[in-house]
Amino acid sequence: MRIFGRKGDKDGPPASVTSEKARAYLGLFSPTPDTSELEVSHDCRKLSELESIFIRSKRLESLEDASFVANEIRDGCIILLDISRLNDGKEQNHLELKRIIERIRGETRGYGADIALVNDNCVIVTPSFVKF
């Protein structure tokens, strides 16, 4: 009885097949390439290098705050930004808020950071290893 294998193969690979060909014969159940194992160990090593992950909060007030956010993201922190002062409905404040968010996005792009609006008064910026 044949459970797994390719169509037309009754007993599996012939005895003269090398180990590389035998792995290819496994098809769906063949082992993954060694490169993915290296990537996983590299990611785990990066996470283990971070002793602690801190959550920082800051009231967003000016363009100068973008460098603070970029430094914290580089250090592996999660940042909650209070945007209530700039999100008050005035057009000038709204344009300033957009400018600050774009500056933060530009400065943290190299670190793979994600930016998301939590509610009307809060924005979260996370490093690349944090998914939401």
The first five atom37 places (N, CA, C, CB, O) and aatype in JSON, in Angstrom:
{
  "aatype": [12, 1, 9, 13, 7, 1, 11, 7, 3, 11, 3, 7, 14, 14, 0, 15, 19, 16, 15, 6, 11, 0, 1, 0, 18, 10, 7, 10, 13, 15, 14, 16, 14, 3, 16, 15, 6, 10, 6, 19, 15, 8, 3, 4, 1, 11, 10, 15, 6, 10, 6, 15, 9, 13, 9, 1, 15, 11, 1, 10, 6, 15, 10, 6, 3, 0, 15, 13, 19, 0, 2, 6, 9, 1, 3, 7, 4, 9, 9, 10, 10, 3, 9, 15, 1, 10, 2, 3, 7, 11, 6, 5, 2, 8, 10, 6, 10, 11, 1, 9, 9, 6, 1, 9, 1, 7, 6, 16, 1, 7, 18, 7, 0, 3, 9, 0, 10, 19, 2, 3, 2, 4, 19, 9, 19, 16, 14, 15, 13, 19, 11, 13],
  "atom_mask": [
    [1, 1, 1, 1, 1],
    [1, 1, 1, 1, 1],
    [1, 1, 1, 1, 1],
    [1, 1, 1, 1, 1],
    [1, 1, 1, 0, 1],
    [1, 1, 1, 1, 1],
    [1, 1, 1, 1, 1],
    [1, 1, 1, 0, 1],
    [1, 1, 1, 1, 1],
    [1, 1, 1, 1, 1],
    [1, 1, 1, 1, 1],
    [1, 1, 1, 0, 1],
    [1, 1, 1, 1, 1],
    [1, 1, 1, 1, 1],
    [1, 1, 1, 1, 1],
    [1, 1, 1, 1, 1],
    [1, 1, 1, 1, 1],
    [1, 1, 1, 1, 1],
    [1, 1, 1, 1, 1],
    [1, 1, 1, 1, 1],
    [1, 1, 1, 1, 1],
    [1, 1, 1, 1, 1],
    [1, 1, 1, 1, 1],
    [1, 1, 1, 1, 1],
    [1, 1, 1, 1, 1],
    [1, 1, 1, 1, 1],
    [1, 1, 1, 0, 1],
    [1, 1, 1, 1, 1],
    [1, 1, 1, 1, 1],
    [1, 1, 1, 1, 1],
    [1, 1, 1, 1, 1],
    [1, 1, 1, 1, 1],
    [1, 1, 1, 1, 1],
    [1, 1, 1, 1, 1],
    [1, 1, 1, 1, 1],
    [1, 1, 1, 1, 1],
    [1, 1, 1, 1, 1],
    [1, 1, 1, 1, 1],
    [1, 1, 1, 1, 1],
    [1, 1, 1, 1, 1],
    [1, 1, 1, 1, 1],
    [1, 1, 1, 1, 1],
    [1, 1, 1, 1, 1],
    [1, 1, 1, 1, 1],
    [1, 1, 1, 1, 1],
    [1, 1, 1, 1, 1],
    [1, 1, 1, 1, 1],
    [1, 1, 1, 1, 1],
    [1, 1, 1, 1, 1],
    [1, 1, 1, 1, 1],
    [1, 1, 1, 1, 1],
    [1, 1, 1, 1, 1],
    [1, 1, 1, 1, 1],
    [1, 1, 1, 1, 1],
    [1, 1, 1, 1, 1],
    [1, 1, 1, 1, 1],
    [1, 1, 1, 1, 1],
    [1, 1, 1, 1, 1],
    [1, 1, 1, 1, 1],
    [1, 1, 1, 1, 1],
    [1, 1, 1, 1, 1],
    [1, 1, 1, 1, 1],
    [1, 1, 1, 1, 1],
    [1, 1, 1, 1, 1],
    [1, 1, 1, 1, 1],
    [1, 1, 1, 1, 1],
    [1, 1, 1, 1, 1],
    [1, 1, 1, 1, 1],
    [1, 1, 1, 1, 1],
    [1, 1, 1, 1, 1],
    [1, 1, 1, 1, 1],
    [1, 1, 1, 1, 1],
    [1, 1, 1, 1, 1],
    [1, 1, 1, 1, 1],
    [1, 1, 1, 1, 1],
    [1, 1, 1, 0, 1],
    [1, 1, 1, 1, 1],
    [1, 1, 1, 1, 1],
    [1, 1, 1, 1, 1],
    [1, 1, 1, 1, 1],
    [1, 1, 1, 1, 1],
    [1, 1, 1, 1, 1],
    [1, 1, 1, 1, 1],
    [1, 1, 1, 1, 1],
    [1, 1, 1, 1, 1],
    [1, 1, 1, 1, 1],
    [1, 1, 1, 1, 1],
    [1, 1, 1, 1, 1],
    [1, 1, 1, 0, 1],
    [1, 1, 1, 1, 1],
    [1, 1, 1, 1, 1],
    [1, 1, 1, 1, 1],
    [1, 1, 1, 1, 1],
    [1, 1, 1, 1, 1],
    [1, 1, 1, 1, 1],
    [1, 1, 1, 1, 1],
    [1, 1, 1, 1, 1],
    [1, 1, 1, 1, 1],
    [1, 1, 1, 1, 1],
    [1, 1, 1, 1, 1],
    [1, 1, 1, 1, 1],
    [1, 1, 1, 1, 1],
    [1, 1, 1, 1, 1],
    [1, 1, 1, 1, 1],
    [1, 1, 1, 1, 1],
    [1, 1, 1, 0, 1],
    [1, 1, 1, 1, 1],
    [1, 1, 1, 1, 1],
    [1, 1, 1, 1, 1],
    [1, 1, 1, 0, 1],
    [1, 1, 1, 1, 1],
    [1, 1, 1, 0, 1],
    [1, 1, 1, 1, 1],
    [1, 1, 1, 1, 1],
    [1, 1, 1, 1, 1],
    [1, 1, 1, 1, 1],
    [1, 1, 1, 1, 1],
    [1, 1, 1, 1, 1],
    [1, 1, 1, 1, 1],
    [1, 1, 1, 1, 1],
    [1, 1, 1, 1, 1],
    [1, 1, 1, 1, 1],
    [1, 1, 1, 1, 1],
    [1, 1, 1, 1, 1],
    [1, 1, 1, 1, 1],
    [1, 1, 1, 1, 1],
    [1, 1, 1, 1, 1],
    [1, 1, 1, 1, 1],
    [1, 1, 1, 1, 1],
    [1, 1, 1, 1, 1],
    [1, 1, 1, 1, 1],
    [1, 1, 1, 1, 1]
  ],
  "atom_positions": [
    [[0.83, -1.18, 0.0], [0.0, 0.0, 0.0], [0.88, 1.24, 0.0], [-0.95, 0.0, 1.2], [1.82, 1.33, 0.79]],
    [[0.58, 2.21, -0.88], [1.36, 3.43, -1.01], [0.56, 4.57, -0.41], [1.73, 3.72, -2.49], [-0.54, 4.87, -0.88]],
    [[1.12, 5.22, 0.63], [0.44, 6.35, 1.26], [0.95, 7.67, 0.69], [0.63, 6.33, 2.78], [0.16, 8.51, 0.26]],
    [[2.27, 7.85, 0.67], [2.87, 9.06, 0.15], [3.78, 8.69, -1.0], [3.65, 9.82, 1.24], [4.32, 7.59, -1.05]],
    [[3.95, 9.6, -1.9], [4.84, 9.37, -3.03], [4.28, 10.01, -4.27], [0.0, 0.0, 0.0], [3.18, 10.58, -4.25]],
    [[5.02, 9.93, -5.32], [4.57, 10.52, -6.56], [3.75, 9.52, -7.35], [5.75, 11.01, -7.39], [3.89, 8.31, -7.17]],
    [[2.93, 10.02, -8.19], [2.08, 9.18, -9.0], [2.94, 8.29, -9.9], [1.11, 10.03, -9.84], [3.82, 8.79, -10.59]],
    [[2.7, 7.05, -9.89], [3.46, 6.11, -10.7], [4.59, 5.44, -9.95], [0.0, 0.0, 0.0], [5.09, 4.4, -10.39]],
    [[5.01, 5.99, -8.78], [6.05, 5.35, -7.98], [5.36, 4.41, -7.01], [6.92, 6.4, -7.22], [4.49, 4.82, -6.24]],
    [[5.74, 3.15, -7.06], [5.06, 2.18, -6.21], [5.79, 1.9, -4.92], [4.87, 0.9, -6.94], [5.16, 1.77, -3.87]],
    [[7.09, 1.82, -4.98], [7.83, 1.42, -3.78], [8.81, 2.49, -3.32], [8.57, 0.15, -4.05], [9.65, 2.2, -2.47]],
    [[8.75, 3.68, -3.81], [9.69, 4.72, -3.41], [10.88, 4.76, -4.34], [0.0, 0.0, 0.0], [10.86, 4.13, -5.4]],
    [[11.91, 5.5, -3.97], [13.06, 5.64, -4.85], [13.86, 4.34, -4.91], [13.96, 6.79, -4.39], [13.86, 3.57, -3.95]],
    [[14.52, 4.1, -6.02], [15.36, 2.92, -6.12], [16.53, 3.01, -5.15], [15.88, 2.74, -7.56], [16.89, 4.1, -4.7]],
    [[17.11, 1.88, -4.82], [18.18, 1.83, -3.83], [19.42, 2.56, -4.3], [18.53, 0.4, -3.52], [20.23, 2.97, -3.46]],
    [[19.61, 2.75, -5.59], [20.81, 3.39, -6.1], [20.73, 4.93, -6.06], [21.06, 2.94, -7.52], [21.69, 5.59, -6.45]],
    [[19.64, 5.49, -5.59], [19.47, 6.94, -5.57], [20.28, 7.53, -4.43], [17.97, 7.31, -5.42], [20.29, 6.99, -3.32]],
    [[20.97, 8.64, -4.7], [21.78, 9.3, -3.66], [20.88, 9.98, -2.65], [22.76, 10.32, -4.27], [19.67, 10.1, -2.86]],
    [[21.47, 10.43, -1.54], [20.67, 11.06, -0.48], [20.04, 12.36, -0.95], [21.54, 11.32, 0.76], [18.92, 12.67, -0.55]],
    [[20.74, 13.14, -1.8], [20.17, 14.4, -2.31], [18.92, 14.13, -3.14], [21.21, 15.16, -3.15], [17.92, 14.84, -3.02]],
    [[18.98, 13.1, -3.97], [17.82, 12.76, -4.78], [16.71, 12.19, -3.91], [18.2, 11.76, -5.88], [15.53, 12.4, -4.2]],
    [[17.08, 11.48, -2.86], [16.06, 10.94, -1.96], [15.32, 12.06, -1.26], [16.7, 9.99, -0.92], [14.11, 11.97, -1.05]],
    [[16.04, 13.12, -0.89], [15.37, 14.28, -0.27], [14.4, 14.93, -1.23], [16.4, 15.31, 0.22], [13.29, 15.3, -0.86]],
    [[14.83, 15.06, -2.49], [13.95, 15.66, -3.49], [12.73, 14.77, -3.72], [14.7, 15.89, -4.8], [11.66, 15.27, -4.06]],
    [[12.9, 13.49, -3.54], [11.8, 12.55, -3.75], [10.69, 12.76, -2.71], [12.32, 11.11, -3.68], [9.53, 12.44, -2.97]],
    [[11.05, 13.29, -1.55], [10.07, 13.47, -0.49], [9.0, 14.5, -0.85], [10.76, 13.89, 0.78], [7.91, 14.48, -0.29]],
    [[9.3, 15.4, -1.76], [8.32, 16.38, -2.21], [7.89, 17.31, -1.09], [0.0, 0.0, 0.0], [8.71, 18.08, -0.59]],
    [[6.65, 17.25, -0.71], [6.08, 18.12, 0.31], [6.78, 17.96, 1.65], [4.6, 17.84, 0.46], [6.87, 18.92, 2.42]],
    [[7.26, 16.78, 1.95], [7.86, 16.5, 3.25], [9.37, 16.65, 3.25], [7.49, 15.12, 3.7], [10.02, 16.28, 4.23]],
    [[9.95, 17.2, 2.17], [11.4, 17.37, 2.13], [11.81, 18.45, 3.13], [11.87, 17.74, 0.71], [11.03, 19.37, 3.4]],
    [[13.02, 18.34, 3.67], [13.47, 19.33, 4.65], [13.62, 20.7, 4.02], [14.79, 18.9, 5.27], [13.89, 20.82, 2.82]],
    [[13.45, 21.72, 4.83], [13.6, 23.09, 4.33], [15.07, 23.38, 4.13], [12.97, 24.11, 5.31], [15.92, 22.73, 4.75]],
    [[15.4, 24.33, 3.28], [16.8, 24.67, 3.07], [17.44, 25.2, 4.35], [16.93, 25.71, 1.94], [16.75, 25.73, 5.22]],
    [[18.73, 25.04, 4.45], [19.46, 25.47, 5.64], [19.42, 26.98, 5.83], [20.89, 25.01, 5.56], [19.62, 27.45, 6.95]],
    [[19.17, 27.76, 4.79], [19.18, 29.2, 4.91], [18.05, 29.69, 5.81], [19.07, 29.85, 3.54], [18.24, 30.66, 6.55]],
    [[16.89, 29.06, 5.78], [15.8, 29.51, 6.63], [16.11, 29.25, 8.09], [14.49, 28.82, 6.24], [15.7, 30.03, 8.96]],
    [[16.82, 28.16, 8.38], [17.21, 27.9, 9.75], [18.15, 28.98, 10.26], [17.87, 26.52, 9.87], [18.09, 29.37, 11.43]],
    [[19.03, 29.47, 9.38], [19.94, 30.54, 9.77], [19.18, 31.83, 10.05], [20.99, 30.77, 8.68], [19.5, 32.54, 11.0]],
    [[18.17, 32.13, 9.22], [17.39, 33.34, 9.43], [16.65, 33.29, 10.76], [16.42, 33.55, 8.29], [16.6, 34.3, 11.47]],
    [[16.07, 32.16, 11.1], [15.33, 32.03, 12.35], [16.26, 32.19, 13.53], [14.61, 30.68, 12.41], [15.93, 32.87, 14.5]],
    [[17.43, 31.57, 13.48], [18.36, 31.69, 14.59], [18.89, 33.12, 14.69], [19.53, 30.71, 14.42], [19.14, 33.6, 15.8]],
    [[19.05, 33.79, 13.56], [19.49, 35.19, 13.58], [18.44, 36.07, 14.23], [19.79, 35.68, 12.15], [18.78, 36.93, 15.05]],
    [[17.15, 35.87, 13.89], [16.08, 36.66, 14.49], [15.98, 36.39, 15.98], [14.75, 36.34, 13.82], [15.8, 37.33, 16.76]],
    [[16.11, 35.15, 16.39], [16.05, 34.83, 17.82], [17.22, 35.46, 18.56], [16.05, 33.31, 18.04], [17.08, 35.91, 19.69]],
    [[18.39, 35.49, 17.92], [19.55, 36.09, 18.54], [19.33, 37.59, 18.72], [20.81, 35.82, 17.69], [19.7, 38.15, 19.75]],
    [[18.72, 38.25, 17.71], [18.45, 39.68, 17.83], [17.5, 39.94, 18.99], [17.87, 40.23, 16.53], [17.7, 40.9, 19.75]],
    [[16.47, 39.11, 19.14], [15.53, 39.3, 20.23], [16.16, 39.02, 21.58], [14.32, 38.42, 20.02], [15.84, 39.69, 22.57]],
    [[17.06, 38.05, 21.64], [17.68, 37.74, 22.92], [18.68, 38.8, 23.33], [18.35, 36.39, 22.85], [18.99, 38.93, 24.51]],
    [[19.2, 39.57, 22.36], [20.12, 40.65, 22.69], [19.39, 41.76, 23.43], [20.78, 41.19, 21.43], [20.01, 42.49, 24.21]],
    [[18.11, 41.91, 23.2], [17.33, 42.91, 23.92], [16.99, 42.34, 25.29], [16.04, 43.29, 23.13], [16.23, 41.38, 25.4]],
    [[17.54, 42.94, 26.32], [17.26, 42.43, 27.66], [15.82, 42.71, 28.05], [18.22, 43.06, 28.68], [15.15, 41.84, 28.61]],
    [[15.36, 43.9, 27.75], [14.0, 44.28, 28.09], [13.43, 45.12, 26.97], [13.94, 45.05, 29.44], [14.16, 45.83, 26.27]],
    [[12.15, 45.03, 26.8], [11.47, 45.88, 25.83], [10.66, 46.88, 26.64], [10.56, 45.04, 24.84], [9.77, 46.5, 27.4]],
    [[10.96, 48.14, 26.47], [10.29, 49.18, 27.23], [9.21, 49.83, 26.38], [11.29, 50.23, 27.7], [9.3, 49.9, 25.16]],
    [[8.18, 50.3, 27.05], [7.14, 51.1, 26.42], [7.29, 52.51, 26.94], [5.7, 50.52, 26.71], [7.16, 52.76, 28.14]],
    [[7.56, 53.42, 26.05], [7.75, 54.83, 26.4], [6.53, 55.62, 25.96], [9.05, 55.41, 25.75], [5.86, 55.25, 24.99]],
    [[6.24, 56.68, 26.65], [5.17, 57.58, 26.23], [5.72, 58.99, 26.16], [3.95, 57.5, 27.2], [6.61, 59.36, 26.92]],
    [[5.19, 59.76, 25.22], [5.66, 61.13, 25.03], [4.55, 61.95, 24.43], [6.92, 61.17, 24.13], [3.79, 61.48, 23.58]],
    [[4.45, 63.16, 24.88], [3.51, 64.11, 24.28], [4.19, 64.71, 23.06], [3.08, 65.24, 25.3], [5.26, 65.31, 23.16]],
    [[3.58, 64.56, 21.92], [4.13, 65.05, 20.66], [3.84, 66.55, 20.55], [3.53, 64.28, 19.45], [2.68, 66.97, 20.57]],
    [[4.92, 67.35, 20.44], [4.73, 68.8, 20.42], [5.4, 69.5, 19.25], [5.25, 69.38, 21.68], [4.9, 70.52, 18.78]],
    [[6.54, 68.96, 18.76], [7.24, 69.65, 17.68], [8.02, 68.65, 16.85], [8.18, 70.73, 18.24], [8.07, 67.46, 17.16]],
    [[8.65, 69.14, 15.77], [9.46, 68.31, 14.91], [10.68, 67.74, 15.62], [9.9, 69.1, 13.7], [11.23, 66.72, 15.2]],
    [[11.11, 68.38, 16.69], [12.27, 67.92, 17.44], [12.01, 66.58, 18.13], [12.67, 68.96, 18.47], [12.95, 65.86, 18.46]],
    [[10.74, 66.25, 18.34], [10.4, 64.98, 18.97], [10.65, 63.78, 18.07], [8.94, 64.99, 19.4], [10.72, 62.65, 18.55]],
    [[10.8, 64.01, 16.77], [11.03, 62.91, 15.82], [12.37, 62.22, 16.1], [11.0, 63.43, 14.37], [12.47, 61.0, 15.97]],
    [[13.39, 62.98, 16.47], [14.69, 62.36, 16.76], [14.62, 61.51, 18.03], [15.79, 63.44, 16.91], [15.28, 60.48, 18.12]],
    [[13.83, 61.95, 19.02], [13.63, 61.15, 20.23], [13.0, 59.81, 19.88], [12.75, 61.91, 21.25], [13.43, 58.76, 20.36]],
    [[11.97, 59.85, 19.05], [11.27, 58.62, 18.65], [12.22, 57.7, 17.89], [10.04, 58.95, 17.78], [12.23, 56.49, 18.14]],
    [[13.02, 58.24, 16.97], [13.95, 57.42, 16.2], [14.98, 56.76, 17.12], [14.66, 58.27, 15.13], [15.32, 55.59, 16.92]],
    [[15.48, 57.48, 18.1], [16.46, 56.9, 19.04], [15.84, 55.78, 19.87], [17.0, 57.99, 19.97], [16.49, 54.76, 20.1]],
    [[14.61, 55.96, 20.31], [13.94, 54.93, 21.11], [13.64, 53.68, 20.28], [12.65, 55.49, 21.71], [13.78, 52.56, 20.77]],
    [[13.24, 53.87, 19.03], [12.99, 52.72, 18.14], [14.29, 51.98, 17.88], [12.36, 53.19, 16.79], [14.3, 50.75, 17.87]],
    [[15.39, 52.7, 17.69], [16.69, 52.06, 17.48], [17.08, 51.2, 18.68], [17.77, 53.13, 17.22], [17.72, 50.16, 18.53]],
    [[16.68, 51.64, 19.87], [16.98, 50.89, 21.09], [15.99, 49.76, 21.36], [16.99, 51.82, 22.28], [16.17, 49.02, 22.32]],
    [[14.96, 49.61, 20.52], [14.02, 48.5, 20.65], [12.83, 48.8, 21.54], [0.0, 0.0, 0.0], [12.19, 47.87, 22.03]],
    [[12.51, 50.05, 21.75], [11.38, 50.42, 22.6], [10.11, 50.62, 21.76], [11.69, 51.71, 23.39], [10.18, 50.87, 20.56]],
    [[8.99, 50.5, 22.41], [7.69, 50.8, 21.83], [7.29, 52.18, 22.34], [6.6, 49.7, 22.19], [7.41, 52.44, 23.54]],
    [[6.83, 53.07, 21.46], [6.51, 54.43, 21.87], [5.04, 54.72, 21.64], [7.37, 55.43, 21.11], [4.5, 54.49, 20.56]],
    [[4.4, 55.25, 22.68], [3.04, 55.76, 22.58], [3.14, 57.28, 22.55], [2.14, 55.26, 23.79], [3.69, 57.89, 23.47]],
    [[2.6, 57.88, 21.5], [2.68, 59.33, 21.34], [1.31, 59.96, 21.58], [3.2, 59.71, 19.94], [0.33, 59.58, 20.95]],
    [[1.26, 60.92, 22.48], [0.04, 61.65, 22.77], [-0.05, 62.8, 21.76], [0.01, 62.18, 24.26], [0.78, 63.71, 21.78]],
    [[-1.04, 62.76, 20.88], [-1.18, 63.78, 19.84], [-2.37, 64.69, 20.1], [-1.32, 63.12, 18.47], [-2.8, 65.41, 19.2]],
    [[-2.91, 64.68, 21.3], [-4.13, 65.44, 21.59], [-3.95, 66.94, 21.39], [-4.58, 65.17, 23.02], [-4.88, 67.62, 20.96]],
    [[-2.76, 67.49, 21.69], [-2.53, 68.93, 21.53], [-2.57, 69.32, 20.05], [-1.19, 69.34, 22.15], [-3.04, 70.4, 19.71]],
    [[-2.08, 68.45, 19.18], [-2.01, 68.76, 17.76], [-3.23, 68.28, 16.98], [-0.77, 68.15, 17.16], [-3.39, 68.63, 15.81]],
    [[-4.08, 67.49, 17.6], [-5.25, 66.95, 16.92], [-6.51, 67.6, 17.49], [-5.32, 65.41, 17.08], [-7.46, 66.92, 17.87]],
    [[-6.51, 68.92, 17.53], [-7.64, 69.63, 18.13], [-8.62, 70.19, 17.11], [-7.13, 70.76, 18.98], [-9.55, 70.91, 17.47]],
    [[-8.43, 69.88, 15.84], [-9.36, 70.31, 14.8], [-8.93, 71.55, 14.05], [0.0, 0.0, 0.0], [-9.52, 71.88, 13.03]],
    [[-7.92, 72.25, 14.52], [-7.42, 73.44, 13.83], [-6.56, 73.0, 12.65], [-6.62, 74.36, 14.78], [-5.76, 72.08, 12.78]],
    [[-6.72, 73.67, 11.53], [-6.02, 73.29, 10.3], [-4.51, 73.41, 10.45], [-6.49, 74.15, 9.14], [-3.77, 72.54, 9.98]],
    [[-4.04, 74.46, 11.1], [-2.6, 74.66, 11.25], [-1.98, 73.55, 12.11], [-2.32, 76.04, 11.87], [-0.91, 73.03, 11.77]],
    [[-2.63, 73.18, 13.19], [-2.13, 72.1, 14.03], [-2.16, 70.76, 13.31], [-2.95, 72.01, 15.32], [-1.27, 69.93, 13.49]],
    [[-3.19, 70.55, 12.5], [-3.32, 69.31, 11.74], [-2.17, 69.16, 10.74], [-4.68, 69.26, 11.02], [-1.6, 68.08, 10.59]],
    [[-1.83, 70.26, 10.05], [-0.71, 70.22, 9.1], [0.62, 69.97, 9.83], [-0.64, 71.54, 8.31], [1.48, 69.24, 9.33]],
    [[0.78, 70.57, 11.0], [1.99, 70.34, 11.79], [2.07, 68.89, 12.24], [2.02, 71.28, 13.0], [3.15, 68.3, 12.23]],
    [[0.95, 68.31, 12.64], [0.91, 66.91, 13.04], [1.31, 66.0, 11.87], [-0.49, 66.53, 13.56], [2.1, 65.08, 12.05]],
    [[0.77, 66.27, 10.69], [1.12, 65.47, 9.52], [2.62, 65.57, 9.21], [0.31, 65.92, 8.31], [3.26, 64.58, 8.86]],
    [[3.16, 66.77, 9.34], [4.59, 66.99, 9.09], [5.44, 66.21, 10.09], [4.92, 68.49, 9.16], [6.44, 65.6, 9.71]],
    [[5.05, 66.22, 11.35], [5.8, 65.5, 12.39], [5.73, 64.0, 12.15], [5.26, 65.85, 13.79], [6.74, 63.31, 12.26]],
    [[4.54, 63.48, 11.83], [4.39, 62.04, 11.58], [5.22, 61.61, 10.37], [2.89, 61.68, 11.36], [5.84, 60.55, 10.4]],
    [[5.24, 62.41, 9.33], [6.05, 62.08, 8.15], [7.54, 62.1, 8.5], [5.76, 63.06, 7.01], [8.29, 61.26, 7.99]],
    [[7.97, 63.02, 9.33], [9.37, 63.06, 9.76], [9.71, 61.81, 10.57], [9.66, 64.34, 10.59], [10.77, 61.22, 10.38]],
    [[8.8, 61.42, 11.47], [9.03, 60.2, 12.26], [9.09, 58.99, 11.34], [7.91, 60.01, 13.31], [9.96, 58.14, 11.51]],
    [[8.2, 58.91, 10.38], [8.19, 57.8, 9.43], [9.5, 57.75, 8.64], [7.0, 57.93, 8.47], [10.06, 56.68, 8.42]],
    [[9.99, 58.91, 8.23], [11.23, 58.97, 7.48], [12.44, 58.56, 8.31], [0.0, 0.0, 0.0], [13.32, 57.85, 7.82]],
    [[12.5, 59.01, 9.55], [13.65, 58.72, 10.4], [13.65, 57.26, 10.89], [13.67, 59.66, 11.59], [14.71, 56.72, 11.19]],
    [[12.49, 56.64, 10.97], [12.43, 55.26, 11.48], [12.31, 54.24, 10.36], [11.26, 55.11, 12.43], [12.26, 53.04, 10.64]],
    [[12.26, 54.66, 9.12], [12.11, 53.73, 7.99], [13.26, 52.73, 7.94], [12.04, 54.51, 6.66], [13.04, 51.56, 7.64]],
    [[14.46, 53.17, 8.22], [15.62, 52.28, 8.19], [15.57, 51.19, 9.24], [0.0, 0.0, 0.0], [16.21, 50.15, 9.08]],
    [[14.81, 51.39, 10.29], [14.69, 50.4, 11.36], [13.49, 49.48, 11.15], [14.57, 51.08, 12.7], [13.28, 48.56, 11.94]],
    [[12.7, 49.71, 10.11], [11.53, 48.88, 9.83], [10.4, 49.11, 10.81], [0.0, 0.0, 0.0], [9.62, 48.19, 11.08]],
    [[10.3, 50.31, 11.35], [9.27, 50.6, 12.35], [7.89, 50.7, 11.71], [9.61, 51.91, 13.08], [7.75, 51.05, 10.54]],
    [[6.87, 50.39, 12.51], [5.47, 50.53, 12.1], [4.83, 51.64, 12.91], [4.69, 49.2, 12.27], [5.12, 51.8, 14.09]],
    [[3.96, 52.41, 12.26], [3.25, 53.5, 12.92], [1.77, 53.26, 12.73], [3.69, 54.89, 12.35], [1.31, 52.97, 11.62]],
    [[1.0, 53.39, 13.83], [-0.44, 53.17, 13.73], [-1.16, 54.12, 14.67], [-0.81, 51.7, 14.06], [-0.64, 54.5, 15.72]],
    [[-2.35, 54.5, 14.28], [-3.21, 55.33, 15.11], [-4.0, 54.43, 16.05], [-4.17, 56.21, 14.23], [-4.72, 53.54, 15.6]],
    [[-3.86, 54.65, 17.36], [-4.57, 53.84, 18.34], [-5.97, 54.39, 18.53], [-3.81, 53.81, 19.68], [-6.95, 53.65, 18.46]],
    [[-6.07, 55.68, 18.77], [-7.35, 56.38, 18.86], [-7.11, 57.82, 18.42], [-7.96, 56.31, 20.31], [-6.05, 58.13, 17.88]],
    [[-8.08, 58.7, 18.63], [-7.94, 60.08, 18.15], [-6.82, 60.84, 18.84], [-9.23, 60.82, 18.35], [-6.36, 61.86, 18.34]],
    [[-6.37, 60.36, 19.98], [-5.36, 61.09, 20.75], [-4.05, 60.34, 20.93], [-5.91, 61.42, 22.09], [-3.18, 60.82, 21.65]],
    [[-3.89, 59.19, 20.29], [-2.7, 58.38, 20.54], [-2.22, 57.67, 19.26], [-2.98, 57.35, 21.63], [-3.01, 57.11, 18.51]],
    [[-0.9, 57.71, 19.05], [-0.25, 57.01, 17.95], [0.78, 56.08, 18.58], [0.43, 58.01, 16.93], [1.44, 56.44, 19.55]],
    [[0.93, 54.87, 18.02], [1.92, 53.92, 18.51], [2.97, 53.71, 17.42], [1.24, 52.55, 18.91], [2.64, 53.58, 16.24]],
    [[4.24, 53.69, 17.83], [5.34, 53.42, 16.94], [6.08, 52.21, 17.5], [6.3, 54.66, 16.78], [6.5, 52.22, 18.66]],
    [[6.22, 51.16, 16.68], [6.82, 49.92, 17.17], [8.01, 49.53, 16.3], [5.77, 48.78, 17.18], [8.05, 49.83, 15.11]],
    [[9.0, 48.85, 16.91], [10.13, 48.34, 16.12], [9.67, 47.22, 15.19], [11.25, 47.84, 17.05], [8.53, 46.76, 15.26]],
    [[10.57, 46.78, 14.33], [10.21, 45.8, 13.3], [9.81, 44.45, 13.85], [11.34, 45.62, 12.35], [9.06, 43.73, 13.19]],
    [[10.28, 44.06, 15.04], [9.96, 42.74, 15.56], [8.62, 42.69, 16.27], [11.04, 42.29, 16.5], [8.2, 41.62, 16.69]],
    [[7.93, 43.83, 16.41], [6.6, 43.87, 17.03], [5.57, 43.92, 15.91], [6.46, 45.11, 18.0], [5.6, 44.83, 15.07]],
    [[4.67, 42.98, 15.89], [3.62, 42.93, 14.87], [2.27, 43.24, 15.49], [3.59, 41.55, 14.19], [1.97, 42.8, 16.59]],
    [[1.48, 44.0, 14.75], [0.11, 44.29, 15.22], [-0.84, 44.28, 14.07], [0.04, 45.62, 15.94], [-2.04, 44.5, 14.25]]
  ]
}
